[in-house]
Amino acid sequence: MANVVRLVLPDGTSREVPRGTTGAEVARSIGPGLARAALAVKLDDQVLDLDRPIERDGRFAVLTAQDEAEALELVRHDYAHVLAEAVQRLFPGTQITFGPATEDGFYYDFAPPPGRGPFTEADLPAIEEEMRRIIRADKPLRREVWDRDALIAKWRAEGEHFKAEWAAELPEGEEITVYWSGEDWMDMCRGPHLPSTGRLDPEAFRLTRVAGAYWRGDPARPQLSRIYGTGWLNRAQLEAHLARLEEAARRDHRRLGAEMDLFHFQPEAQGSVFWHPKGYALWRTLEAYMRRRLDAAGYVEVKTPQLMDALQWQRSGHWGKFRANMFVVPDEVPTTDEGRPPVSGAGRWMALKPMNCPAHVLIFRQGQKSYRDLPIRMAEFGCCHRNEPHGALHGLMRVRQFTQDDAHIFCREDQVEAEIVAFIDLLDSVYRDLGFERYAVKLALRPKERYGTDAEWDRAEQRLRDAVRAAGRMSPEYGWEELPGEGAFYAPKLEFHLTDAIGRTWQVGTIQADTVLPERLDATYIGEDGERHRPVMLHRAILGTFERFIGILLEHHAGRLPPWLAPVQAVVATIVSDADAHALAVVERLKAAGLRVEADLRNEKINLKVREHSLAKVPILAAVGRREAAQGTVAVRRLGGQGQEEMSVDAFVAWLRAEATPPDLKRRR
């Protein structure tokens, strides 16, 4: 039986085929329809080209377009290769580098020909058309194994210096493969690929943009042109994706931030936000809400230093893991002498904190703690800094200065499950108050590089599983999933992924059960037995960072925040100047009731005022003219509504107060 392999099919049946039979041949033996639909095959967890010989036993499946996730990975990889071939055909002398599939498409990095500048978006239509020509040519995609030295020599002879460098660095003994497109173009690749370019839909992709990128991600290396595209199984999927992109652009928080006059960025403070009065009103409202929720949940609020000695970060373990993203400063007085560097570098290094946890341990260590004192739930709206690369910065979503809704719960082993369950319930309530009805729960497991023993990690991971089960969130409804290798270096973590109004997911909340940091920083409490014990430290956040969460919140609501969150809850606008005094009196009544309101007394038509305040996403507009002034009323219009309702001023104040009451305060009444 040495020349036979045994394949177990998805329905549990098995069949034996001669060793070396290709996946395509097995698919044909199952049925002609399956053979026509086949894109690749899967042997255990390995995806293989259809023409790869099968050399071992295993679980066998034929992949078709019905296996959408794996099919998309395949076609996007192929689109990237077709992109590279098209660029080299149109622009001879271009060097190719890498071209992976991405979450919704693909990209490829190129070194343009000598004497030509970087590629631009003006080049994309011609490249797209050449890609379609290659796809329609239905060129076979063929795998070939090469000798390392022969491949390096070929790349060098053809001027492909980047590919030659990469081939030379591949591990000794690793099989090196290339894929031919027809007989005249090839690229170094592990695969797998579709059988031919014709299996791609020529109308199911779009090149989207061009950006700069460095070779191997190193700013000291040559700069390349990165061409991005989006690729799908069919045109309908592409059009649906483009519609989602259009909607996402309409909801872009940077655009909304400008329209609503909330914040801006500028080069003098890369990656830091300039909050305008209205934006900071939103921030303060969200912060006040979170503070009330934490107070009610038994948290104590603290404030810790921005700048700490690097020695503390070394003790905690962060120095070795995060130093590349930390802002460090020497502990010395700068010189004012002209011609000399401001600092000598001889002082001790200090660092702006990238997170709050080590400082919270230092507070916990002040004074002796007893088992009776636990749990201690220590919260901080802590301002932190991380030295993110300029190219990674993205509006509020990726910044250098940020504020976390951070907290650390110091507890006993027997309290861990109850504390995590209570946290999940709090998080669930907060998300629903903020308008998010769906979220997924994922468990990020031990990474390859970590502190602590396997036994400690086993316990920590199981604690989180048990807590999620006890909280009733380990079900398909909550998208329960385990993520191998994605935990922090000191602890596994639960991640909470919000789904927004247009179906995007955002990882925001987290909780981690950590025994490593209390050990490294010598945190102890006196147990019931009179001995010293290490607390379990639960690192937790609900919003993640205020900056990013506000960005998500704006995009989720498309700027139309509920009245309790809106920076300006209502505008009282005049139709004629004769109503100015009445408008101001209404505004004063509303302000006295604690509401955020403005008057618009400009000598402009009311339709213009309605349009402008609608663009600024003001939820309530109250119009007043001569009739309203005479009757002591207002004409109330909701954002996005067609009609309006006339109310007395007293009724309007009472109604708006009810509309603008935060949900946690409503529940108290």
Solvent accessible surface area in square Angstrom, and as a share of the most:
residue,aa,sasa,rsa
1,M,164,0.73
2,A,81,0.63
3,N,118,0.60
4,V,47,0.27
5,V,0,0.00
6,R,120,0.44
7,L,0,0.00
8,V,47,0.27
9,L,19,0.09
10,P,111,0.70
11,D,110,0.57
12,G,56,0.54
13,T,74,0.43
14,S,50,0.32
15,R,81,0.29
16,E,98,0.44
17,V,15,0.09
18,P,92,0.58
19,R,97,0.35
20,G,30,0.29
21,T,20,0.11
22,T,28,0.16
23,G,0,0.00
24,A,24,0.18
25,E,76,0.34
26,V,1,0.01
27,A,0,0.00
28,R,142,0.52
29,S,67,0.43
30,I,66,0.34
31,G,16,0.16
32,P,97,0.61
33,G,37,0.36
34,L,55,0.27
35,A,24,0.19
36,R,177,0.64
37,A,48,0.37
38,A,1,0.01
39,L,15,0.08
40,A,0,0.00
41,V,1,0.00
42,K,49,0.21
43,L,4,0.02
44,D,41,0.21
45,D,119,0.62
46,Q,84,0.37
47,V,37,0.21
48,L,8,0.04
49,D,8,0.04
50,L,15,0.07
51,D,79,0.41
52,R,55,0.20
53,P,62,0.39
54,I,1,0.01
55,E,94,0.42
56,R,100,0.37
57,D,83,0.43
58,G,15,0.14
59,R,137,0.50
60,F,3,0.01
61,A,27,0.21
62,V,20,0.11
63,L,5,0.03
64,T,15,0.09
65,A,50,0.39
66,Q,164,0.73
67,D,52,0.27
68,E,85,0.38
69,A,83,0.65
70,E,54,0.24
71,A,0,0.00
72,L,15,0.08
73,E,108,0.48
74,L,7,0.03
75,V,6,0.03
76,R,13,0.05
77,H,35,0.16
78,D,1,0.00
79,Y,0,0.00
80,A,0,0.00
81,H,14,0.06
82,V,4,0.02
83,L,0,0.00
84,A,0,0.00
85,E,1,0.01
86,A,0,0.00
87,V,0,0.00
88,Q,34,0.15
89,R,87,0.32
90,L,65,0.32
91,F,38,0.16
92,P,104,0.66
93,G,51,0.49
94,T,4,0.02
95,Q,36,0.16
96,I,1,0.01
97,T,1,0.00
98,F,65,0.27
99,G,15,0.14
100,P,54,0.34
101,A,25,0.20
102,T,47,0.27
103,E,167,0.75
104,D,56,0.29
105,G,0,0.00
106,F,1,0.00
107,Y,39,0.15
108,Y,1,0.01
109,D,8,0.04
110,F,0,0.00
111,A,13,0.10
112,P,31,0.19
113,P,18,0.11
114,P,127,0.80
115,G,94,0.91
116,R,82,0.30
117,G,42,0.40
118,P,100,0.63
119,F,5,0.02
120,T,72,0.42
121,E,99,0.45
122,A,90,0.70
123,D,21,0.11
124,L,12,0.06
125,P,88,0.55
126,A,56,0.43
127,I,0,0.00
128,E,21,0.09
129,E,100,0.45
130,E,25,0.11
131,M,0,0.00
132,R,34,0.12
133,R,122,0.44
134,I,0,0.00
135,I,2,0.01
136,R,137,0.50
137,A,55,0.43
138,D,76,0.40
139,K,25,0.11
140,P,79,0.50
141,L,20,0.10
142,R,84,0.31
143,R,55,0.20
144,E,55,0.25
145,V,78,0.45
146,W,61,0.21
147,D,93,0.48
148,R,40,0.15
149,D,100,0.52
150,A,47,0.36
151,L,0,0.00
152,I,15,0.08
153,A,60,0.46
154,K,48,0.20
155,W,4,0.02
156,R,147,0.54
157,A,90,0.70
158,E,99,0.44
159,G,26,0.25
160,E,12,0.05
161,H,112,0.50
162,F,21,0.09
163,K,7,0.03
164,A,3,0.02
165,E,52,0.23
166,W,75,0.26
167,A,0,0.00
168,A,50,0.39
169,E,95,0.43
170,L,19,0.09
171,P,81,0.51
172,E,150,0.67
173,G,82,0.79
174,E,55,0.25
175,E,102,0.46
176,I,6,0.03
177,T,10,0.06
178,V,0,0.00
179,Y,5,0.02
180,W,40,0.14
181,S,5,0.03
182,G,8,0.08
183,E,133,0.60
184,D,92,0.48
185,W,23,0.08
186,M,11,0.05
187,D,2,0.01
188,M,21,0.09
189,C,18,0.11
190,R,170,0.62
191,G,17,0.17
192,P,31,0.19
193,H,3,0.01
194,L,2,0.01
195,P,45,0.29
196,S,15,0.10
197,T,0,0.00
198,G,32,0.31
199,R,85,0.31
200,L,6,0.03
201,D,40,0.21
202,P,28,0.18
203,E,59,0.26
204,A,0,0.00
205,F,1,0.00
206,R,99,0.36
207,L,9,0.04
208,T,55,0.32
209,R,116,0.42
210,V,30,0.17
211,A,33,0.26
212,G,50,0.48
213,A,12,0.09
214,Y,89,0.34
215,W,4,0.01
216,R,89,0.33
217,G,64,0.61
218,D,54,0.28
219,P,99,0.63
220,A,93,0.72
221,R,82,0.30
222,P,69,0.43
223,Q,114,0.51
224,L,8,0.04
225,S,2,0.02
226,R,52,0.19
227,I,0,0.00
228,Y,44,0.17
229,G,6,0.06
230,T,4,0.02
231,G,0,0.00
232,W,26,0.09
233,L,31,0.15
234,N,62,0.32
235,R,133,0.48
236,A,71,0.55
237,Q,40,0.18
238,L,7,0.03
239,E,89,0.40
240,A,47,0.36
241,H,10,0.05
242,L,43,0.21
243,A,59,0.46
244,R,107,0.39
245,L,76,0.38
246,E,131,0.59
247,E,44,0.20
248,A,21,0.16
249,A,57,0.44
250,R,113,0.41
251,R,28,0.10
252,D,27,0.14
253,H,0,0.00
254,R,108,0.40
255,R,120,0.44
256,L,4,0.02
257,G,0,0.00
258,A,78,0.60
259,E,47,0.21
260,M,7,0.03
261,D,67,0.35
262,L,0,0.00
263,F,10,0.04
264,H,68,0.30
265,F,70,0.29
266,Q,70,0.31
267,P,103,0.65
268,E,138,0.62
269,A,34,0.26
270,Q,74,0.33
271,G,8,0.07
272,S,23,0.15
273,V,22,0.13
274,F,72,0.30
275,W,56,0.19
276,H,46,0.21
277,P,117,0.74
278,K,60,0.25
279,G,0,0.00
280,Y,101,0.38
281,A,25,0.19
282,L,0,0.00
283,W,19,0.07
284,R,153,0.56
285,T,19,0.11
286,L,0,0.00
287,E,35,0.16
288,A,40,0.31
289,Y,0,0.00
290,M,0,0.00
291,R,83,0.30
292,R,53,0.19
293,R,32,0.12
294,L,6,0.03
295,D,91,0.47
296,A,80,0.62
297,A,38,0.29
298,G,42,0.40
299,Y,18,0.07
300,V,82,0.47
301,E,82,0.37
302,V,31,0.18
303,K,149,0.63
304,T,11,0.06
305,P,81,0.51
306,Q,60,0.27
307,L,68,0.34
308,M,18,0.08
309,D,45,0.23
310,A,5,0.04
311,L,68,0.34
312,Q,13,0.06
313,W,0,0.00
314,Q,82,0.36
315,R,126,0.46
316,S,1,0.00
317,G,3,0.02
318,H,0,0.00
319,W,30,0.11
320,G,64,0.62
321,K,82,0.35
322,F,55,0.23
323,R,129,0.47
324,A,94,0.73
325,N,49,0.25
326,M,8,0.03
327,F,54,0.23
328,V,59,0.34
329,V,56,0.32
330,P,28,0.18
331,D,82,0.43
332,E,53,0.24
333,V,135,0.78
334,P,78,0.49
335,T,40,0.23
336,T,130,0.76
337,D,72,0.37
338,E,167,0.75
339,G,87,0.83
340,R,145,0.53
341,P,95,0.60
342,P,86,0.54
343,V,51,0.29
344,S,87,0.56
345,G,38,0.36
346,A,93,0.72
347,G,18,0.18
348,R,138,0.50
349,W,114,0.40
350,M,38,0.17
351,A,0,0.00
352,L,43,0.21
353,K,1,0.00
354,P,1,0.00
355,M,17,0.07
356,N,0,0.00
357,C,5,0.03
358,P,0,0.00
359,A,4,0.03
360,H,0,0.00
361,V,0,0.00
362,L,57,0.28
363,I,59,0.30
364,F,1,0.00
365,R,112,0.41
366,Q,136,0.61
367,G,59,0.56
368,Q,133,0.59
369,K,33,0.14
370,S,31,0.20
371,Y,40,0.15
372,R,183,0.67
373,D,68,0.35
374,L,10,0.05
375,P,37,0.24
376,I,32,0.16
377,R,61,0.22
378,M,6,0.03
379,A,3,0.02
380,E,1,0.00
381,F,15,0.06
382,G,0,0.00
383,C,30,0.18
384,C,0,0.00
385,H,30,0.13
386,R,59,0.22
387,N,50,0.26
388,E,22,0.10
389,P,80,0.50
390,H,108,0.48
391,G,83,0.80
392,A,34,0.26
393,L,36,0.18
394,H,78,0.35
395,G,14,0.13
396,L,0,0.00
397,M,23,0.10
398,R,109,0.40
399,V,12,0.07
400,R,37,0.14
401,Q,69,0.31
402,F,14,0.06
403,T,15,0.09
404,Q,29,0.13
405,D,0,0.00
406,D,13,0.07
407,A,0,0.00
408,H,2,0.01
409,I,1,0.01
410,F,0,0.00
411,C,0,0.00
412,R,55,0.20
413,E,96,0.43
414,D,105,0.55
415,Q,25,0.11
416,V,3,0.01
417,E,78,0.35
418,A,68,0.52
419,E,13,0.06
420,I,0,0.00
421,V,33,0.19
422,A,57,0.44
423,F,4,0.02
424,I,0,0.00
425,D,68,0.35
426,L,18,0.09
427,L,0,0.00
428,D,18,0.09
429,S,30,0.19
430,V,0,0.00
431,Y,0,0.00
432,R,93,0.34
433,D,22,0.12
434,L,0,0.00
435,G,28,0.27
436,F,1,0.00
437,E,109,0.49
438,R,150,0.55
439,Y,10,0.04
440,A,20,0.15
441,V,0,0.00
442,K,35,0.15
443,L,0,0.00
444,A,0,0.00
445,L,24,0.12
446,R,55,0.20
447,P,19,0.12
448,K,192,0.81
449,E,123,0.55
450,R,76,0.28
451,Y,67,0.26
452,G,39,0.37
453,T,79,0.46
454,D,81,0.42
455,A,56,0.44
456,E,55,0.25
457,W,5,0.02
458,D,76,0.39
459,R,127,0.46
460,A,6,0.04
461,E,8,0.04
462,Q,78,0.35
463,R,29,0.11
464,L,0,0.00
465,R,52,0.19
466,D,49,0.26
467,A,0,0.00
468,V,0,0.00
469,R,132,0.48
470,A,58,0.45
471,A,12,0.10
472,G,50,0.48
473,R,28,0.10
474,M,52,0.23
475,S,36,0.23
476,P,131,0.82
477,E,139,0.63
478,Y,29,0.11
479,G,30,0.29
480,W,59,0.21
481,E,78,0.35
482,E,61,0.27
483,L,26,0.13
484,P,108,0.68
485,G,41,0.40
486,E,97,0.43
487,G,11,0.10
488,A,21,0.16
489,F,19,0.08
490,Y,24,0.09
491,A,1,0.00
492,P,1,0.01
493,K,40,0.17
494,L,0,0.00
495,E,13,0.06
496,F,0,0.00
497,H,28,0.13
498,L,0,0.00
499,T,20,0.12
500,D,3,0.02
501,A,59,0.46
502,I,36,0.18
503,G,47,0.45
504,R,64,0.23
505,T,90,0.52
506,W,40,0.14
507,Q,57,0.25
508,V,7,0.04
509,G,0,0.00
510,T,25,0.14
511,I,0,0.00
512,Q,17,0.08
513,A,1,0.00
514,D,0,0.00
515,T,35,0.20
516,V,13,0.07
517,L,1,0.01
518,P,0,0.00
519,E,99,0.44
520,R,90,0.33
521,L,5,0.02
522,D,78,0.41
523,A,0,0.00
524,T,29,0.17
525,Y,16,0.06
526,I,36,0.18
527,G,6,0.06
528,E,142,0.63
529,D,91,0.47
530,G,52,0.50
531,E,110,0.49
532,R,152,0.55
533,H,69,0.31
534,R,86,0.31
535,P,0,0.00
536,V,1,0.01
537,M,0,0.00
538,L,0,0.00
539,H,9,0.04
540,R,2,0.01
541,A,9,0.07
542,I,0,0.00
543,L,1,0.01
544,G,15,0.14
545,T,28,0.17
546,F,0,0.00
547,E,6,0.03
548,R,63,0.23
549,F,0,0.00
550,I,0,0.00
551,G,0,0.00
552,I,0,0.00
553,L,0,0.00
554,L,0,0.00
555,E,10,0.04
556,H,22,0.10
557,H,39,0.17
558,A,10,0.08
559,G,0,0.00
560,R,126,0.46
561,L,6,0.03
562,P,36,0.23
563,P,20,0.12
564,W,15,0.05
565,L,0,0.00
566,A,2,0.02
567,P,11,0.07
568,V,13,0.08
569,Q,6,0.02
570,A,0,0.00
571,V,1,0.00
572,V,0,0.00
573,A,0,0.00
574,T,3,0.02
575,I,77,0.39
576,V,41,0.24
577,S,85,0.55
578,D,96,0.50
579,A,0,0.00
580,D,39,0.20
581,A,78,0.61
582,H,28,0.13
583,A,0,0.00
584,L,87,0.43
585,A,54,0.42
586,V,2,0.01
587,V,5,0.03
588,E,107,0.48
589,R,107,0.39
590,L,0,0.00
591,K,102,0.43
592,A,92,0.71
593,A,27,0.21
594,G,64,0.62
595,L,16,0.08
596,R,68,0.25
597,V,9,0.05
598,E,68,0.30
599,A,38,0.29
600,D,10,0.05
601,L,63,0.31
602,R,104,0.38
603,N,155,0.80
604,E,78,0.35
605,K,163,0.69
606,I,41,0.21
607,N,99,0.51
608,L,51,0.25
609,K,0,0.00
610,V,27,0.16
611,R,147,0.54
612,E,70,0.31
613,H,30,0.13
614,S,43,0.28
615,L,99,0.49
616,A,25,0.19
617,K,25,0.11
618,V,15,0.09
619,P,12,0.07
620,I,0,0.00
621,L,12,0.06
622,A,0,0.00
623,A,9,0.07
624,V,0,0.00
625,G,4,0.04
626,R,151,0.55
627,R,132,0.48
628,E,10,0.05
629,A,35,0.27
630,A,89,0.69
631,Q,106,0.47
632,G,31,0.30
633,T,19,0.11
634,V,0,0.00
635,A,5,0.04
636,V,8,0.04
637,R,67,0.24
638,R,111,0.41
639,L,35,0.17
640,G,47,0.46
641,G,33,0.32
642,Q,166,0.74
643,G,54,0.52
644,Q,107,0.48
645,E,102,0.46
646,E,73,0.33
647,M,22,0.10
648,S,52,0.33
649,V,19,0.11
650,D,91,0.47
651,A,47,0.37
652,F,0,0.00
653,V,15,0.08
654,A,64,0.50
655,W,61,0.22
656,L,0,0.00
657,R,117,0.43
658,A,56,0.43
659,E,48,0.22
660,A,9,0.07
661,T,10,0.06
662,P,23,0.14
663,P,25,0.16
664,D,8,0.04
665,L,47,0.23
666,K,101,0.43
667,R,132,0.48
668,R,155,0.56
669,R,190,0.69
